[in-house]
Amino acid sequence: MTSNEPTNPAGGDGDDGNALVTITVLNAQPASGKALYALVDVELLIEGVEVVIYGVQARRVPDGGTSIHLPTFKAADGTWQPAIKLPSELRGPLGDIVLEFLVQEGLAKPR
């Protein structure tokens, strides 16, 4: 699944210093965990540069919904930390597109 239009967080056309970004879900695989139920691979195309994020997490929340999280790793102090940091202008659209994909595949409920 690809976003319908390029995501441009600042609302520009790419010529004003803002990058045009296309977000595409490449695939989703089931995961067996207490809360984690799917791992999703996502491609970001940023001004023609491809970045693939493997292991975006779909987690169940207590109210029956789904939350989307970037991949994590266990730091030396034992805490879980994001493996990649994205600005909120990309995190929001990425989460929305992943959730929409999971809904279309019957893996999540619509908001």
N, C-alpha and C positions, 0 to 999 in steps of 0.2 A: 504494500500500500504506500502510496506517495501522497504527500500533502497536495491539496488541490492547486495551490499557488505557492510560489516561493515565499518563505517566511522572511520578512524584513522587520525586525523588532522596532526600528526607529521610524518605519513608515516611509522611508525614502526609496529611491529607485536604484540605489547602488552607486550612483555617481556623486553622492554627497558625503562619502566617507563611510556609509553604512553598507555592510555586506549583504548580498542576497543569498539566502540559504534555502535549500530544498532538503526536506527530511523524508526518508523512505524507510519503511519497515521491511527488512530483508526476510526474516523468518521468526517464528516463535516455537519454542520447544517446551513441553511440559516439564515441571520440576516437582519433586515430592518433598514438601516441607510443611512445617506447621502453618506458616503464613505464606511463604514463597510458593507460587504455583506455576509460574512460567518465566522463562528466560528469553529475551527478545534481542535480536541483533538489528541495529539501526544504522543507516548510512546518512551522514550529513554531507551535503555538497555545498561548500562555502566558496562562492566566487570561482567555481570550477575545480576546487581542491576537495578530493574525497577523503572523508574521515569516517571510519567504521567503528562503532561502539558495540562490543560484544557483551552480552550478559546484562542488559537492562532488565531490572527485576519487576515483575508484577506480583504484588502481595495482596493477600486478603486482609481486610480491616474488619474489626468487630461488628460493625453495622451491616456487613454483607457486601460492602463495596470493594473497590480495588484502588490501590495506590501504586504509583509508578516511581521507581527509584533507580538512580544511576548505579552501575556496578560498584562493589565495595571490596576492600581488602582489610585484613586484620593487621593493625599497626603493632609495633614493638611493645607498646604499653597494653596490648590486649583489646583495645577499642576498635570498632569497625569504622573505617573512614572511606569517603568516596574515592574511587580509583581515578576519576576524572572530574574536573570542576568546569561547569558551564555557567555562563551568565544566566540570570533568571529569564532574560529575553529569549533564550533558546530552550531552557529547561521546561518552561510552560508549554510551548508548542510541541516539543518532543513528547512530553507526557500525554498531551491531548491526542496526538497522532497514534501513539502506541495504544492508548485506551480505546480509541475508535477502531483500530485494527482488531484488538481482542474482542470487542463487542461484535464486530462483523463476523468473526470466526466462531462466535458462540462461547467464548472463554471468559467473558465478563458481562456484567449487566450495564445497561446504559445509565448515565447519571440521572 
